[in-house]
């Protein structure tokens, strides 16, 4: 009874506008923007699930990694064979890629032949299918007079879902598009092709890459448009791929760069995610398909099913009396009688209604003009829903790319192929309009694929060859920076020899081994107020430190930082020390202590020869200082004279110390085992507590080794062996003295020439002190950025970076500061941020460029850390042997921005020292208050020694 009323209701509506009748009948297919945004959000969630290793197995959208890591850049070249297997026919091609100088400048020439695919092969055995493919390939070579003896690289387009472990391997997940070949599911189809080529014989072919048709479409368009990073197929089937950040692709190791992901989005909805959008007609199509419950999204949008959806809707409307006066023909009841080509013809702008009438007449129907309008409108709604659903899923991909790259706006190109997109007159326009409406902040360009997937497969192979060639060249460039165990051991040996030579009174030594006249480290009894002055680079620090006896954690420190202008650094000595005196005056004013006569320590971080703790003769300037009339002068006297000229305050300068010694003392205040200081920052240096009996130059300068009054000859030797005897409180341990090694000079005699690269030579020649501080130029922050710049310049000139474009920025010395190494090598920094840093430097980089830049930074900084570690191994082993110990426990106090801020430097340094000095347990303690507090401690130790 209900059905009778329903029919009567529909008959009452027959006189109305036929399109409104269809609109009501198909209201579930007419999706508004809120619904499309909801579908887009659901697809984004499915993508995330497919990318995660934890949820991939259960994900409907498989998000298959393709191992395609780059789109073309225009420099690809070579000749390739290509096979394109994906439908009822397959093609064999020869593709010639001509090298260009960038996007659009190259060219591709193709010769092809299409071979039929007998229907029995679609349901036959895998061996038979691939034997047919292989024999067709051999026929193509013969027909085109292509040498059978020569080795040919081959690209294989295989348009079915595959799981790829490498670019030239693919395990078939399942067949689609009416293929039901036996014995291949779960097998490597590339291997099946190789075996067939072997069986056919008479060819030398190497299968280099297997790609999906969607990926090949992206690559084809990417050859002409550098912004093309998405591929889209809307034809018999449908699919999309895009360039995903590798760090999000759990199924592939590594997190640097990008990889093309084949979404296989046709399976969207298999887990029920689209149930509330599926109509009864979709369910009917699915039920009568060859794979019920599978490829749900594909069945709603692709060319294989659109005609059938239209037929089912028209059939239902006819049965309800809404069309053809209720007449239903046998042809209309027959599956497959309306195809997607018919859908396209019905929506033709000029002849659509005429085409509709012809189709319906061919189906043994007698349509009225209203029937024709209604059926045409059915076709429009079904195809419009398809373009809307594709737009929603594509918007999800584009949104993900935009979020991945942290962009407010995204400029991107989508490469498109497929019969629906190519032949349907309205489809492209509708798709573009909806995508742009859903994502107004994205500038999306759609490019139709030229020559389709075959050309793209050849380009994938060409890109793979380009990347492999570039990889080899980059590895060759960086190989001199990668030190072997033997090389590091040699550096340790040479450092040890340099330390020993520097301690002797006669003979040349590049390592100065300067006595500091600091005889002991703090013991915790230091107390009182001390002033510390710290000059070590472009800044000068004044500090007031108040030590409380026995309370190491409770010292109070006040400080102020002053800049040293370049004109002062490179002016006269008098101007420099007058500037320092002015800064001290300001600080004493600031602290309200202008009239106090305080003991002061002067941290002076440049090589000095000392004959006492309060004298220091400058050997040479480093770190960019060039002040005149200072080298060969006592810097303490110069400071005292500047204070006298100012005539505003008085200071008792008790000690002049190197920043390295200050760092050791500062850390020794916290840890009594600290007897080494290390600076790894703008410059690099080490100091350590050496046995006094080994320091020949001190004995020569003072005439004897300092002893307690009445102590007999040889007594200090007993102390060296650990039997120091009992001392009264306040007695100094005079068996040791801190030596400022000035190890940056290692190699000034050519002893490091075998590890020095051409880039190091260039940096040395352009420095303010060519031939000096060679070890420092390999290891310190002042030079590492410049070494990196030289490498980048060389790689760019070789066409391996920045598309071979050498910018003015890249030619500018000093532009690549060492701080950028620390930022670029940070594990938390995505390549997008690396690109941002490079753009700030005027370097427009691709994703691949960013990977190489990061690799160059890593090679240069790792070598620096390994060299410092090898040097440290020499120092700790010397201390161990000095003391006659089988095993040494010791702490190193460390300061410097390179050690503290670089993400990997400290770890590599420590590991190198551990491996090269296995009998030493070395603890590295970062200095918190730096060399300034150390100067105050030396002053406190020196003054209390004489109390």
C-alpha positions in Angstrom: 0.0 0.0 0.0 2.9 2.3 0.9 4.5 1.7 -2.5 1.2 2.7 -4.3 1.1 6.0 -2.4 4.7 6.6 -3.1 4.2 6.1 -6.9 1.1 8.4 -6.7 3.2 11.1 -5.0 5.9 10.8 -7.7 3.3 11.0 -10.5 2.0 14.2 -9.0 5.4 15.8 -9.5 5.8 14.8 -13.1 4.7 18.2 -14.4 7.5 20.1 -12.5 11.0 21.1 -13.7 12.7 17.7 -14.4 16.0 18.9 -12.8 14.3 19.7 -9.5 12.8 16.2 -9.6 16.3 14.7 -10.0 17.7 17.0 -7.3 15.3 15.7 -4.8 15.7 12.1 -5.8 19.5 12.3 -5.6 19.8 14.8 -2.7 22.3 12.4 -0.9 24.7 12.8 -3.8 24.6 16.6 -3.8 27.4 17.4 -1.3 27.7 20.9 0.2 31.0 22.5 1.4 30.7 21.5 5.0 30.3 17.9 4.0 33.3 18.1 1.7 35.4 19.6 4.5 34.2 16.8 6.8 35.3 14.2 4.1 38.6 16.0 3.8 39.2 15.8 7.5 38.4 12.1 7.5 40.8 11.5 4.7 43.6 13.4 6.5 43.0 11.1 9.5 43.3 8.1 7.2 46.5 9.4 5.7 48.0 9.7 9.2 47.0 6.2 10.0 48.5 4.8 6.9 51.9 6.6 7.5 52.2 5.3 11.0 53.9 1.9 11.5 51.7 1.2 14.4 48.4 1.6 12.5 49.4 0.9 8.9 48.3 -2.7 9.0 44.8 -1.8 9.9 44.6 1.3 7.7 42.4 1.4 4.6 44.5 4.0 2.9 47.9 2.3 2.7 50.2 5.3 2.0 52.8 3.2 0.2 56.4 4.6 0.2 57.7 4.6 -3.4 61.4 5.3 -2.8 61.2 8.2 -5.2 63.1 10.9 -3.3 63.1 13.8 -5.8 61.2 15.4 -8.6 63.1 16.3 -11.7 65.3 19.4 -11.7 66.0 19.6 -15.4 69.5 18.2 -15.3 68.5 14.6 -15.9 69.9 12.9 -19.0 70.2 9.5 -20.7 68.4 6.9 -22.8 65.9 4.5 -21.2 63.6 1.8 -22.2 60.1 1.9 -20.5 57.3 -0.6 -20.1 53.8 0.6 -19.2 51.6 -2.1 -17.9 48.3 -1.1 -16.4 45.3 -1.8 -18.6 44.0 -3.7 -21.5 47.0 -2.7 -23.6 50.6 -2.1 -22.7 53.3 0.0 -24.2 57.0 -0.3 -24.8 59.0 2.9 -25.3 62.4 4.3 -25.8 62.8 7.6 -23.9 65.7 10.0 -24.5 66.1 12.6 -21.9 68.3 15.5 -23.0 70.2 17.4 -20.3 69.2 21.0 -19.8 70.4 23.7 -17.5 67.3 23.7 -15.3 63.6 23.3 -15.4 62.1 23.6 -19.0 65.5 23.7 -20.7 65.9 19.9 -21.2 63.7 17.8 -23.5 62.3 14.4 -23.8 62.0 12.4 -27.1 60.0 9.2 -27.2 59.3 6.3 -29.6 56.6 3.9 -28.6 54.6 0.9 -29.7 51.4 -0.4 -28.1 51.0 -4.1 -27.9 47.6 -5.9 -27.3 47.0 -7.8 -24.1 45.0 -11.0 -24.8 42.1 -11.4 -22.4 43.2 -14.9 -21.4 46.4 -13.4 -20.0 44.4 -11.2 -17.6 43.2 -14.4 -15.8 46.1 -16.6 -16.6 49.4 -17.4 -14.9 51.9 -14.8 -13.9 54.7 -16.5 -15.9 52.6 -16.3 -19.1 51.8 -12.6 -18.6 55.4 -11.6 -18.1 56.7 -13.8 -20.9 54.3 -11.9 -23.2 55.6 -8.6 -21.9 59.3 -9.7 -22.3 58.8 -11.0 -25.8 57.0 -7.7 -26.8 60.0 -5.8 -25.4 62.4 -7.9 -27.5 60.2 -7.3 -30.6 60.3 -3.5 -29.9 64.2 -3.5 -29.7 64.3 -5.4 -33.0 61.7 -3.2 -34.8 63.4 0.1 -33.7 66.9 -1.2 -34.5 68.0 -0.8 -30.9 71.2 -2.8 -30.1 70.6 -6.1 -28.4 74.2 -6.3 -27.2 74.3 -2.9 -25.4 73.0 -2.7 -21.8 69.8 -0.8 -21.5 68.3 0.7 -18.3 64.6 0.0 -18.1 61.8 1.8 -16.2 58.7 -0.2 -15.4 55.3 1.5 -14.9 53.1 -1.0 -13.0 49.7 0.5 -12.2 48.6 -1.8 -9.4 49.1 -1.5 -5.6 52.6 -2.7 -4.6 54.6 -2.5 -1.4 58.2 -1.3 -2.3 61.3 -1.9 -0.1 63.5 -0.2 -2.7 63.0 1.7 -6.0 63.6 -1.5 -8.1 61.4 -3.9 -6.1 57.6 -4.2 -5.7 55.5 -6.8 -4.0 52.0 -6.9 -5.5 49.3 -6.3 -2.8 46.3 -7.0 -5.0 45.0 -6.8 -8.5 42.5 -4.2 -9.8 41.0 -3.1 -13.1 39.8 -6.7 -14.1 43.3 -8.2 -13.8 43.1 -11.6 -11.9 46.5 -13.0 -12.8 47.4 -16.1 -10.7 50.6 -16.7 -8.8 51.9 -13.1 -8.4 50.1 -11.7 -5.4 52.7 -11.1 -2.6 55.5 -11.6 -5.1 58.1 -9.2 -6.4 56.8 -8.2 -9.9 60.2 -6.7 -10.8 61.9 -10.1 -10.1 59.1 -11.8 -12.2 59.9 -9.4 -15.1 63.7 -10.0 -14.7 63.1 -13.8 -14.9 61.0 -13.4 -18.0 63.6 -11.3 -19.7 66.2 -14.1 -18.8 63.9 -16.8 -20.3 63.4 -14.8 -23.5 67.1 -14.2 -23.8 69.1 -12.1 -26.3 68.7 -8.8 -24.4 70.8 -7.0 -21.8 68.3 -5.1 -19.8 68.6 -3.8 -16.2 65.3 -2.9 -14.4 66.3 0.2 -12.4 62.9 1.5 -11.2 59.3 0.4 -10.8 56.7 3.1 -10.4 53.0 3.5 -10.1 51.2 5.4 -13.0 50.3 8.1 -10.5 53.9 8.7 -9.5 55.0 8.7 -13.1 52.3 11.3 -13.9 53.7 13.6 -11.1 57.3 13.1 -12.5 56.2 13.8 -16.1 54.7 17.1 -15.0 57.5 17.8 -12.6 60.0 17.8 -15.5 58.3 21.0 -16.8 57.2 22.5 -13.5 59.4 22.6 -10.4 56.3 23.1 -8.2 54.7 19.8 -9.2 54.8 17.6 -6.1 51.4 15.9 -6.4 50.2 13.3 -9.0 46.5 12.6 -9.6 44.8 10.0 -11.8 41.1 10.2 -12.6 40.5 7.6 -15.3 39.4 4.0 -15.2 40.7 4.0 -11.7 41.7 6.8 -9.4 44.7 7.5 -7.2 46.9 10.3 -5.9 50.5 10.6 -4.8 52.5 13.5 -3.2 55.9 14.3 -1.8 55.8 13.6 2.0 58.4 14.6 4.6 60.5 11.4 5.1 60.4 11.9 8.9 56.6 11.1 8.8 57.0 7.9 6.7 57.5 5.3 9.5 57.8 2.4 7.1 61.1 3.8 5.7 64.3 4.4 7.7 65.7 7.9 7.9 64.2 11.3 8.4 66.1 13.5 6.0 64.3 14.8 2.9 61.1 13.8 1.2 59.7 10.7 -0.4 56.8 10.3 -2.8 53.9 8.4 -1.1 51.4 6.5 -3.3 48.2 7.0 -1.2 46.2 4.3 -3.0 43.2 6.4 -2.0 40.7 4.3 -4.0 40.5 2.1 -0.8 39.3 5.1 1.3 36.0 4.0 3.0 36.8 0.3 3.1 36.8 0.6 6.9 33.4 2.3 7.0 34.8 5.9 7.0 32.4 6.9 4.2 29.3 4.9 5.3 27.1 8.0 5.9 27.9 9.3 2.4 27.3 6.0 0.5 24.0 5.8 -1.3 21.9 2.7 -2.3 23.4 3.0 -5.8 26.9 2.8 -4.5 26.0 -0.3 -2.5 24.5 -1.9 -5.6 27.6 -1.1 -7.7 29.8 -2.5 -5.0 27.7 -5.7 -4.6 27.9 -6.5 -8.3 31.6 -5.7 -8.6 34.4 -8.2 -8.9 35.7 -7.1 -5.5 32.8 -6.3 -3.1 33.8 -4.3 0.0 37.0 -3.1 -1.7 38.0 0.2 -3.4 34.9 2.0 -2.0 36.1 5.6 -2.9 37.2 4.4 -6.4 33.7 3.1 -7.0 32.2 6.5 -6.1 34.5 8.5 -8.4 36.3 6.6 -11.1 35.5 6.0 -14.8 35.1 2.3 -14.4 31.9 3.0 -12.3 30.4 6.4 -13.2 28.4 5.1 -16.2 27.1 2.2 -14.1 26.0 4.5 -11.3 24.1 6.6 -13.8 22.4 3.5 -15.2 21.3 2.3 -11.8 19.8 5.8 -10.9 18.0 6.0 -14.3 16.7 2.4 -13.8 15.3 3.1 -10.4 13.7 6.4 -11.5 12.1 4.5 -14.5 10.8 1.8 -12.2 9.2 4.4 -10.0 7.5 6.0 -13.0 9.6 9.1 -12.8 11.1 8.6 -16.3 9.9 7.1 -19.6 6.3 6.9 -18.3 7.5 4.0 -16.2 8.8 2.0 -19.2 12.0 -0.1 -18.5 13.8 -1.8 -21.4 15.9 -4.9 -21.2 18.9 -2.9 -22.3 18.5 -0.5 -19.4 18.5 -3.5 -17.1 21.8 -4.7 -18.5 25.0 -3.9 -16.6 27.5 -1.9 -18.5 25.2 -0.5 -21.1 25.9 3.1 -19.9 29.6 3.9 -19.9 31.7 6.8 -18.6 32.1 7.9 -22.3 28.3 8.2 -22.5 28.4 10.3 -19.3 30.9 12.6 -20.9 28.9 12.8 -24.1 25.7 13.6 -22.2 27.4 16.6 -20.5 28.8 18.0 -23.7 28.1 21.7 -23.8 26.7 21.9 -27.3 25.3 18.4 -28.1 24.7 17.1 -24.6 20.9 16.7 -24.9 21.1 15.3 -28.4 23.7 12.8 -27.2 21.5 11.9 -24.3 18.5 11.3 -26.6 20.6 9.1 -28.9 21.9 7.0 -25.9 18.4 6.5 -24.5 17.0 5.6 -28.0 19.9 3.0 -28.3 18.6 1.5 -25.0 15.2 0.9 -26.6 13.6 3.7 -24.7 11.3 6.5 -26.0 12.4 9.5 -24.1 10.5 12.8 -23.9 12.5 16.1 -23.9 11.9 16.3 -20.1 13.3 12.7 -19.8 16.4 13.8 -21.7 16.9 16.8 -19.5 16.4 14.7 -16.3 18.8 11.9 -17.4 21.4 14.5 -18.4 21.0 16.0 -14.9 21.4 12.6 -13.3 24.7 12.3 -15.2 25.7 15.8 -14.1 25.0 15.0 -10.4 26.9 11.7 -10.5 30.0 13.2 -12.2 29.8 16.4 -10.1 29.8 14.2 -6.9 32.9 12.5 -8.3 34.8 15.8 -8.8 33.6 17.0 -5.4 34.9 13.8 -3.6 38.2 14.0 -5.5 38.5 17.7 -4.6 37.9 16.9 -0.9 40.6 14.2 -0.8 43.0 16.3 -2.8 42.4 19.3 -0.4 43.4 16.9 2.5 46.7 16.2 0.7 47.4 19.8 0.0 46.6 20.8 3.6 49.0 18.2 4.9 51.8 19.5 2.6 51.1 23.1 3.8 51.1 22.0 7.5 54.3 19.9 7.0 56.1 22.9 5.7 54.6 25.3 8.2 53.4 27.7 5.4 50.7 30.3 5.5 50.2 29.9 1.8 51.2 27.1 -0.5 52.1 27.4 -4.2 51.9 23.9 -5.8 51.2 22.2 -9.1 49.2 19.0 -9.5 50.0 16.7 -12.4 46.9 15.0 -13.7 46.1 12.1 -16.1 43.2 9.8 -16.8 40.4 9.5 -19.3 37.7 11.1 -17.1 39.8 14.2 -16.5 40.9 14.3 -20.2 37.6 13.6 -21.9 34.8 14.8 -19.7 34.1 18.4 -20.8 33.1 19.9 -17.4 35.1 17.7 -14.9 38.4 19.7 -14.8 36.7 23.0 -14.3 34.5 21.7 -11.5 37.4 20.0 -9.8 39.7 23.2 -9.9 36.9 25.4 -8.6 36.0 23.3 -5.6 39.7 22.7 -4.6 40.3 26.5 -4.7 37.1 27.1 -2.7 38.1 24.6 0.0 41.7 25.9 0.2 41.6 29.6 -0.6 45.1 30.0 0.9 46.6 27.6 -1.6 47.7 28.6 -5.1 47.0 25.4 -7.0 47.9 24.9 -10.6 46.7 21.8 -12.5 48.8 20.5 -15.4 47.7 17.8 -17.8 50.3 15.0 -18.1 52.0 14.9 -21.4 52.7 11.4 -22.7 51.4 10.0 -19.4 53.0 7.5 -17.2 55.7 6.0 -19.6 57.7 9.3 -19.8 57.3 9.6 -16.0 58.8 6.2 -15.4 61.8 7.0 -17.5 62.2 10.3 -15.5 62.0 8.4 -12.2 64.9 6.3 -13.5 66.8 9.4 -14.7 66.3 11.2 -11.4 67.5 8.1 -9.6 70.6 8.0 -11.7 71.1 11.8 -11.1 70.8 11.4 -7.4 73.1 8.4 -7.4 75.7 10.3 -9.4 75.4 13.3 -7.1 75.6 11.1 -4.1 78.9 9.6 -5.3 80.4 13.1 -6.0 79.3 14.5 -2.7 80.8 11.4 -0.9 84.0 12.0 -2.8 84.1 15.7 -1.8 83.4 14.9 1.9 85.6 11.8 2.2 88.7 13.7 3.3 86.7 15.0 6.3 85.9 11.5 7.4 88.8 10.5 9.6 89.7 6.8 10.0 90.7 5.3 13.4 94.3 5.2 12.2 94.3 8.9 11.3 92.9 9.9 14.7 95.5 7.7 16.4 98.2 9.6 14.3 96.8 13.0 15.5 97.0 11.7 19.1 100.6 10.7 18.6 101.5 14.0 17.0 99.8 15.9 19.7 101.7 14.0 22.3 105.0 14.6 20.6 104.1 18.3 20.4 103.3 18.5 24.1 106.6 16.8 25.0 108.6 19.1 22.6 106.9 22.2 24.0 108.0 21.4 27.6 111.7 21.3 26.6 113.8 24.4 26.9 115.5 23.9 23.6 114.3 22.9 20.1 111.3 24.2 18.1 107.8 23.4 19.0 104.5 24.5 17.5 102.7 23.8 20.8 103.9 26.6 23.1 103.3 24.8 26.5 103.3 28.1 28.4 103.8 27.9 32.2 100.9 29.7 34.0 102.5 29.7 37.5 99.3 28.3 38.9 100.5 25.6 41.2 97.3 24.2 42.6 93.5 24.1 42.1 91.0 25.4 44.7 90.4 23.4 47.9 87.1 25.1 49.0 88.7 27.3 51.6 88.8 30.4 49.4 86.9 33.4 50.8 86.6 37.1 50.3 85.8 39.5 47.4 87.8 39.5 44.2 87.6 41.4 40.9 88.0 39.5 37.6 88.6 41.1 34.3 88.0 38.9 31.2 89.2 39.7 27.7 88.8 36.9 25.2 87.0 38.0 22.1 84.7 40.7 20.9 83.4 41.2 24.5 85.1 42.3 27.7 83.6 41.2 31.1 84.1 42.7 34.5 83.1 40.6 37.5 82.9 40.8 41.2 83.0 37.4 43.0 82.4 36.9 46.7 83.6 33.5 47.9 82.3 32.1 51.3 84.7 29.7 53.0 83.8 26.0 52.6 80.6 26.8 50.6 81.4 26.0 47.0 77.8 26.3 46.0 77.3 29.7 47.7 79.7 32.0 45.9 78.0 35.3 44.7 78.9 36.7 41.3 78.1 40.1 39.7 79.1 41.0 36.2 78.7 43.4 33.3 79.6 42.8 29.6 81.1 45.5 27.4 81.7 45.2 23.6 85.1 45.8 22.1 84.5 47.7 18.8 86.5 46.5 15.7 88.4 49.8 15.5 89.6 49.3 19.1 90.5 45.6 18.4 92.6 46.6 15.4 93.8 50.1 16.6 96.7 50.8 19.0 97.6 49.0 22.1 97.2 52.1 24.2 93.6 52.6 22.8 92.7 49.0 23.6 93.9 49.1 27.2 92.4 52.6 27.8 89.1 51.2 26.7 89.4 48.3 29.1 90.3 50.8 32.0 87.2 52.8 31.1 85.0 49.6 31.3 86.5 48.7 34.7 85.8 52.3 35.9 82.2 52.0 34.8 81.8 48.6 36.5 83.2 49.9 39.8 80.8 52.8 39.6 78.0 50.4 38.9 78.9 48.3 42.0 79.6 51.4 44.2 83.2 50.2 44.9 85.3 52.9 43.2 87.3 53.5 46.4 87.9 49.8 47.3 91.4 48.5 46.7 90.5 44.9 45.5 92.7 42.1 44.4 92.1 41.4 40.7 92.7 38.6 38.3 93.0 39.3 34.6 91.8 36.7 32.2 93.7 37.3 28.9 92.8 34.7 26.4 95.7 35.1 24.0 99.1 33.3 24.0 101.4 34.8 26.7 104.7 33.8 28.1 104.8 34.1 31.8 107.8 34.3 34.2 105.5 34.8 37.2 101.8 34.6 37.9 101.3 38.4 37.5 103.3 38.9 34.3 102.3 37.9 30.8 104.2 38.8 27.6 101.9 38.6 24.6 103.3 36.1 22.1 100.8 36.9 19.3 97.3 38.1 18.8 94.6 35.6 17.7 90.8 35.7 17.1 90.8 38.8 14.9 92.8 41.1 17.3 95.5 43.3 15.7 96.2 46.1 18.2 99.6 47.5 17.6 102.6 47.7 20.0 101.3 44.8 22.2 103.1 41.7 21.0 106.3 41.2 23.1 104.9 43.5 25.8 103.7 42.6 29.3 99.9 43.0 29.2 99.6 43.4 33.0 102.0 46.4 32.8 100.0 47.9 29.9 96.7 47.5 32.0 98.4 49.1 35.1 99.6 52.0 33.0 96.1 52.6 31.5 94.6 52.6 35.0 97.3 55.0 36.1 96.5 57.3 33.2 92.9 57.3 34.1 93.8 58.1 37.8 90.3 57.3 39.1 90.7 53.9 41.0 93.4 51.5 42.0 93.6 47.7 41.6 96.0 45.1 42.8 96.4 42.8 39.8 97.5 39.6 41.4 97.3 37.2 38.4 97.1 37.1 34.7 95.5 33.9 33.4 94.4 32.3 30.2 90.7 31.6 29.8 91.4 27.9 29.6 93.2 28.0 33.0 90.3 30.0 34.4 87.8 27.4 33.1 89.8 24.6 34.8 89.9 26.5 38.1 86.2 27.4 37.9 85.3 23.7 37.5 87.9 22.5 40.0 86.0 24.6 42.6 83.1 22.2 42.0 85.0 19.0 41.4 88.5 18.4 43.0 89.3 15.8 40.3 89.3 18.6 37.6 92.9 19.1 36.5 92.3 19.9 32.8 90.6 22.9 31.1 89.3 22.8 27.6 87.9 25.7 25.5 86.0 24.7 22.4 84.4 27.9 21.1 85.6 30.8 18.9 89.1 29.4 19.5 90.3 26.2 21.0 92.8 25.4 23.7 93.7 23.1 26.6 95.5 23.4 29.8 96.4 20.8 32.4 98.3 20.2 35.6 101.8 19.0 34.6 104.5 17.6 36.8 106.9 20.4 37.6 110.0 18.3 37.0 109.0 17.9 33.4 108.8 21.7 32.7 112.4 22.5 31.5 111.6 26.0 30.4 110.5 27.0 33.9 113.7 25.6 35.4 115.7 27.6 32.9 113.8 30.8 33.5 113.8 30.7 37.3 117.1 28.9 37.6 115.6 26.2 39.8 112.4 24.4 40.6 110.7 26.2 43.4 110.9 24.2 46.7 109.9 24.6 50.3 112.8 26.2 52.4 115.2 23.5 53.5 113.8 20.8 51.2 116.7 18.6 50.0 117.4 17.9 46.2 115.2 15.2 44.7 112.5 15.5 47.3 110.0 16.7 44.6 110.5 13.4 42.8 109.1 11.6 45.8 106.1 13.9 45.7 105.6 13.2 42.0 105.3 9.5 42.8 102.4 10.2 45.1 104.3 10.3 48.5 103.9 14.0 49.1 104.3 13.7 52.9 102.2 15.7 55.4 101.7 19.4 54.7 100.5 22.0 57.0 97.3 23.8 56.1 98.1 26.6 53.6 101.2 24.9 52.2 101.2 24.7 48.4 101.5 21.5 46.5 104.4 22.5 44.3 104.9 19.3 42.5 102.6 20.5 39.7 102.0 23.5 37.6 99.2 24.3 35.2 100.5 24.4 31.6 98.6 26.4 29.0 99.3 24.3 25.9 98.2 26.6 23.2 97.5 23.5 21.2 95.9 25.4 18.3 99.4 25.7 16.9 99.7 22.0 16.2 100.4 21.5 12.5 102.1 24.8 11.9 105.2 22.7 11.0 103.2 20.7 8.4 102.6 17.7 10.7 98.8 17.8 9.9 99.2 18.2 6.1 98.0 14.7 5.4 94.6 15.4 6.8 94.3 19.0 5.7 91.9 19.4 2.7 92.0 22.0 -0.1 89.1 23.8 1.7 91.3 24.2 4.8 94.1 25.5 2.7 91.8 28.1 1.2 90.6 29.2 4.7 94.1 29.4 6.0 95.3 31.5 3.1 92.5 34.0 3.5 92.9 34.3 7.3 94.7 37.1 9.1 97.5 34.8 10.1 98.3 32.4 7.2 100.3 29.3 8.2 99.6 29.8 12.0 97.1 28.0 14.3 96.5 25.2 11.8 94.9 22.9 14.4 92.7 25.7 15.6 91.6 26.4 12.0 90.4 22.8 11.8 88.6 22.7 15.1 87.3 26.1 16.3 84.2 28.1 15.8 85.9 31.0 14.2 86.7 28.9 11.1 84.3 26.0 10.8 81.6 28.1 9.1 84.1 29.3 6.6 85.3 25.7 5.9 81.7 24.8 5.2 81.2 27.8 2.9 84.3 26.8 0.9 82.8 23.2 0.5 79.4 24.6 -0.5 81.0 26.9 -3.1 82.9 24.0 -4.6 79.8 21.8 -4.8 77.8 24.6 -6.3 80.5 25.2 -9.0 80.3 21.5 -9.8 76.5 21.8 -10.3 75.8 19.6 -7.2 74.1 22.3 -5.2 71.7 25.3 -5.7 71.2 24.3 -9.4 74.8 25.3 -10.0 74.0 29.0 -9.3 76.8 30.7 -7.4 75.3 33.7 -5.6 77.1 36.7 -4.3 76.1 35.6 -0.8 77.9 32.3 -1.3 81.0 34.1 -2.5 81.1 36.4 0.6 83.7 35.3 3.2 82.3 34.9 6.8 78.7 34.8 5.8 78.2 31.2 6.9 78.8 31.7 10.7 79.5 28.7 12.9 76.2 29.2 14.8 74.4 28.1 11.6 76.2 24.7 11.9 74.7 24.2 15.3 71.2 25.3 14.1 71.3 23.2 10.9 72.6 20.0 12.6 69.9 20.2 15.3 68.0 16.9 15.4 64.8 18.8 16.1 65.2 21.0 13.0 63.2 20.0 10.0 64.6 20.5 6.5 62.1 23.3 6.0 63.8 25.3 8.7 67.2 24.5 7.2 65.9 25.9 4.0 64.7 29.0 5.9 68.2 29.5 7.3 69.7 29.2 3.9 67.2 31.6 2.5 68.2 34.2 5.1 71.7 33.8 3.7 70.5 34.4 0.2 70.7 30.7 -0.8 67.5 29.4 -2.4 67.7 25.7 -1.7 65.6 22.6 -2.7 64.9 19.9 -0.2 67.9 17.9 -1.7 70.2 20.9 -1.3 69.2 21.2 2.3 70.1 17.5 2.9 73.6 18.0 1.4 74.2 21.3 3.3 73.3 19.5 6.5 75.7 16.7 5.6 78.5 19.1 4.8 78.0 20.8 8.2 78.0 17.4 9.9 81.2 16.3 8.2 83.1 19.5 9.1 81.9 19.7 12.7 82.4 15.9 13.3 86.0 16.1 12.1 86.6 19.1 14.5 85.2 17.1 17.4 87.2 14.1 16.6 90.4 16.1 16.3 89.7 17.7 19.7 89.0 14.2 21.1 92.3 12.8 19.7 94.1 15.8 21.3 92.4 15.2 24.6 93.3 11.5 24.5 97.0 12.6 24.2 96.7 14.9 27.2 95.0 12.4 29.6 97.3 9.6 28.6 100.3 11.8 29.3 98.9 12.7 32.8 98.3 8.9 33.5 101.8 8.0 32.4 103.3 11.0 34.4 101.8 9.5 37.5 102.7 5.9 36.7 99.0 4.8 36.8 97.4 1.8 35.0 94.1 3.7 35.1 93.3 7.4 35.5 90.1 9.1 36.7 90.1 12.7 35.8 87.7 15.6 35.1 87.9 18.1 32.3 86.3 21.6 32.8 84.9 22.8 29.5 83.7 26.1 28.2 82.9 27.5 24.7 79.9 27.9 22.5 80.9 25.1 20.1 81.0 22.5 22.9 77.9 23.9 24.7 75.6 24.7 21.8 76.4 22.3 19.0 74.0 19.3 19.2 76.7 16.6 18.5 80.1 18.1 19.1 80.4 17.2 22.8 79.3 13.6 22.2 81.7 13.0 19.4 84.6 14.5 21.3 83.9 12.4 24.4 83.5 9.2 22.4 86.8 9.8 20.5 88.7 10.5 23.7 87.2 7.3 25.3 88.2 5.1 22.3 91.7 6.6 22.0 92.5 6.6 25.7 90.8 3.4 27.0 92.8 3.4 30.3 91.4 6.8 31.3 88.0 7.5 32.7 87.4 11.1 31.7 84.4 13.2 33.0 83.6 16.4 31.1 82.2 19.2 33.3 80.8 22.2 31.6 81.8 25.5 33.2 78.9 27.5 34.4 80.6 30.8 35.3 83.4 30.5 32.7 86.8 31.9 32.8 85.9 35.0 34.8 85.2 33.1 38.0 88.3 31.1 37.4 90.4 34.3 37.3 88.9 35.3 40.7 89.7 31.8 42.1 93.3 32.0 40.9 93.6 35.4 42.6 92.1 34.0 45.8 94.4 31.0 45.7 97.5 33.2 45.0 96.7 35.8 47.7 95.7 33.2 50.4 99.0 31.3 49.7 100.8 34.3 51.0 98.4 35.1 53.9 
